[in-house]
Amino acid sequence: MSLETTLNKVLERYDFLKEEMLKNVGNAENFAKISKEFSDLEDIVNVSKKYKKSVQEITDLEQIINDPVSDNEMKELASEEIKTLRTSIPDLEKEIKILLLPKDVNDEKNAIIEVRAGTGGDEAGLFAADLFRMYQKYADYKGWKFELLYTHESGIGSIKEASASISGKGVFSYLKFESGVHRVQRVPVTESSGRVHTSTATVAVLPEAEEVDLKIDDTDLKIDVMRASGAGGQHINKTESAVRITHIPTGIVVVQQDERSQHMNRIKAMKILRARLYDLECQKLQSERSENRRLQVGTGERSERIRTYNYPQGRVSDHRINLTLYKLPQIMEGAGLDEVIKALIAADQEDQIANFQE
């Protein structure tokens, strides 16, 4: 199907939906559904109209040039105008193809982010804590809500693992590229000789699943309560507030103990479990559709080393798109991370456009 044919179908659908909205003004449910699709098409319709207008103007100007009645001055003006229009056509085509790309159904979802210390001992835990703070600051920069779900501290400001729920507009569409192994190269605070060490931390970003996204049977859950461990004062020793939920069919285990209330710990544990199960289902679906299909830049595998943070050089390198920025402080403060993520999104779009099926 040619791009022109595709655009005609989009415009026909848009006009059809406009009429359907008028017919369903009195039916709130139908009207909401139709108007949502209508609104989703508005951007591509506006760009399509601009594209078709440019193509038509080129045709009209070519007629002027080929018309023996036209004088030379008019032909020169038409020729210059055609050059200008033709330079804009590729950009419009690219914009249209981006808008026509299949949408990730999870892009508008909130996300659960999990950060774990990898290899490198105490330094890996410190780096994991730095990454976790970076995402919290990035959420603040984007105006998103950041809610701590779980943290397992290991002393000296380091963490073994931590998770948070991040909510806001398009959260998952931005953060989904952060899944993978992050590597740091720096002199640890405990290193007296000044030698640079290499450590790692892993990041997992999961679309936050609502109850409507998947059903979890109570019979599939094994729920244990226990006394929480770690800092927390006398309360820790007196009440069984910690919750461990095991999803029997998959073997996934979630432990939550940050809240003083057993009820709140259970709510947070279920939120994490639901996200992990939903992510598992999404991975299965993607695998069934195509074994080689990749929705993320690079392979997207969580075992892949995706980025290096080199402190001596103030450098951050994303290995999937060969991007290197000497802006490490700004990136670790959150705001600079936006440049990295937008570059990943652009590269992903370019990759999909290269395989665009008209």
N, C-alpha and C positions, 0 to 999 in steps of 0.2 A: 504494500500500500504506500503510495507516494505521500510526501509531506502535505502537498496540496489537498489530496483526498482526505487525509486525517484531519486537517484543519476545517474542511467543509463539514465533516461529520461532527466535530466539536461545536461549530457554530449552529448547526441544525439542532443539536441536543440542547444548546443554550436557549435558543428561541422556543423550543418545545417546552422546556422547564418554565420559561417566563409565562407561557400561556397556562400551564398546569397550576402555577401558583395562584393565578387569578381565579381559576375554577375551584381551588381548595381553600379559599380564604376562611370559610366557615368550619373547616376541619383542621383543628389545631395540630393533631398528630401528623397528618399527611403534609400539611403546609410546612411544618418544621423540617420534615425529611426532605421535601422538594427544595426548600429554600437553602438547605445546607449544601446540597449538590450544586445548586445554582451559584451560590457564593464561591464554592470551590473552583468553579470554572471561570470566574470573572477575570483573574489574572491572565490566563492563557487566551481568553477571548480578546482582551484589550491588545495584547502583543500580536495576536493573529491578525486583527484588523489593521494594525500598523504595518505588518508585513505585507498583507495583500494589497494595501494602498500603495506601498512602495513599488511592488511588482507591477501594478497597473499603471503607475506613473511612468515607469521605465518604458512600458509598451507604448503609451501615448507619446512620449518624447521621441521614441524610435520612429514613429509614424511621421512626426514633424521633420526629422532628419531625412527620411526617405521620400518626403513629399517634394516633388519638383517645383511646386509653387513657393515653398519656403525660401526666404533669402538667407544668405550666408551668415549674417549676424544671428539670426534666430536659430540656425542650425548649430552654431558654436555654443550659444547659451544652453541649448538642449543637450548638447554633448557633455558640457561641464556638469550639468545637473544629473545626467545619467551616471557620470563617474562618482559623484557624491552619494547617490542612492545605492549604487552597487557596492560601495565600501561599507554601507550600513547593513546590507542584506545578510552577510555571514553572522554578524552579531545577533541579529533578530532570529535567525535560524537556530543559533546556539541557545538563545534564551527560550525559544519555543520547545526545543528538545529537552532542556532541563525541566521545564514545566510538564512535559509529557512523560517524563520518567516515572516508572511505577513507584508509588509512595510506600515507604516502610510503615506498616500498620502500627508500629510501636513508637514512631517518631514523636508523636504528641503526648506520649505517656510520661509520667514522672519516673524517677529512677532510684534504684537501690545501688549504692556504691560500696564496695568492700575492698579494703586495702589490707594486705598481709605482708609482714616482714619475710624476706626470702633468705638468700645466702649472705653471710657476712656478719653474723653474730649481733652484738649490741649496735653496731653501726647500721645494720639492716633495719633494726627496730627504730632507730632515730630517723632514718630516711623514710620509713613507712609513715612515721608521725609527721614529717615534713610534707609528704605528699597529701596526707589526709587534710592538713591545714591548708594546703594549696587549693584543694577542691572546695573547702569551706569558704575561702576567700573568693574563689571564682564564682561560687553561688551568690555571694554577697554582691559581687560586681555585676552579675546578670540580673539581680533583683529576685533571685529564687529563694525559697525557704529551705533551710538546711536543718534537719532534725537528726540528732545523734540517736542511733539505735543500739549500738553495742560497742564497747571498747575493752580490750584486754591489754592493760598496761604492763610493762615489764621493767619499770624503774628507769631512772636517769632521763626521763622524758621520752622514752621509746615505747613503742607498742608492738605487740605480737600480731594483733589484728584489730580492725575497727570497721564499723559499717554505719551508714547514714542514709536517710531518705531525703531525696532532693526533689522538690516540687516547684513547678512553674511552667511557663510557656515553652514548649519544644525542648524540654530538658534532655530526654533520651536522644533526640536527633543530634545534639551537640556532644554529649558525653559518651556515646556508644563507641567512639573510636579510641577511648582511653583504656579499654580492656587489653591486658597484656602484661609483659614483664618490663618494668622500668629499672634502669641501671644508673647508679650514681658513682662518680669518681671524685674523691675528695680525701683530705687528710682528716681522719676521725679526731674528735676532741680527746680521745684517750691515747692517741698516738704521739709519743714524745719525740720520735726521730724525724717527724715531718714527712713521712712516707705516704704517698697517695694509695688509698685502698679502693677496691671495687666491691660494691655491694648491690643487692637487688631487692625489689619489693614487687609484689603482684597486685594488679588492680582488676577487679571484675565489676562491670557495669551491667545491671539487670533491669529490664523494663518492669516497673512496679505493676503488679497484676491486681486487678479488682476481683471481687468475688464473682462477677459476671464473666470474667475471662476463663476461669476454670473452676470446677467443682472438686472440693477435697472432702472425701468421705471420712466421717469421724472414726469409722472402724479401721481406717488405714493409719491412724495416728496412735502413737504410744507417748503419753505425756507423763513425765516424772517431775516432781518438785523436790527441791533440796535447799540446803542453806547455801547462800552465796559465799564466794571466796574472794579474798582480796580486801582492799581498803574499804572502810564503811562504818567503822565504829562498832558499838555494842549491838546495834540492830542486826548486823550481819550474823552474829552468833545465836540470836534468839528466834528468828523466824525463818521458815522455809519459803523464801520469796523467789528464789531462782527457779527457772523453768527450762526443762529440756524436752524438746519435741522431736520425735523420730517418725519420719514418713516411711512406714514399713515397706511398701512396694519398691521404693527407690533407694532406701537406706540413707537418705539425706537427714542429717541431724542439725538442729539449731538450738543453741543454748543462749538464754537471755537472762541477765541478772542485774542490769544497771538500775532498774527501778526498785523502789522499796516495796511496791505493791506486786503481789503475785499476778493479779489480774492484768496490770499494765505490761508486765514482762511477757505474759502469754500473748497479748495483742501484738506486741512488737515482734515476738518470735514467729507468729503466724504471718506477719507482713513479710518477713524475710523468707520464710518457707514458701509462701505463695509466689514470690518473685523468682526463687530458684527453680521451682517446678514449672513455672510459665516459661522461663528461659530454656529449660530442658525440652519442653514441648516445641518451642520455636526452632531450636537446633535440629530436632527430629524432622520437623516439617521441611526445613531448608535442605536437609540431607536427602529427603525423599524426592524433592523437586529436581535436584541436580547435585550429584556428588561433588562436582567441581565449582559449583556456584559460590561466589564470594560477594557478600553484601557490604563488606568493609574493605578499606584500603589494605593492601597486603593480603595475607591469608586470613587475618582476623583471629587466628588461634591464640588462646590465652597463654600458651606456652612460648609464644614468640616474643623475643626481645624487641620492643617497639621503639624505645626512646632512651637516650643517654643524657644525663645531667652532669656536665664536667665543671666542677667548681673552680679549679685553678685557672681555667680559661674563660670562665663565665659563659660557657657555651651549652646550648641544648640542641641535640640532634635527633630528629625523628627519622628513623631508618627506613620507614615504609615509603616515604616520598622524597628522600634525600634532602630534607629541609634542615638547615643549620642556622640558628639565631644566637647572636651574642647578647642575649637579653635574659640571662638566667635569673637575676634578682627580680625583674619585673614579672617573669613567668611564675616564680615561686610565690609572689605576692598576689597571684590570681589574674590580674588584668591582662598581663602579657600572654597568658595561656590562650586567650581568645584568638590571637593571631595564628597560633599553631593549629587550633581546632578548625578555624575557618579555612586554612590551607588544606587540611585533611578532607573537609567537606567538598572543596573545589576539586581536589584530585579524584575523589570518589565520583563526582558528577562527570568529570572528563572521561573516566574509565567507562562509565555507563553509556555516555554519548558515543564513545568509540564503538560500542557494540549495539548502538541504537538500531532498532528494526523499524524502518518506516512502513 
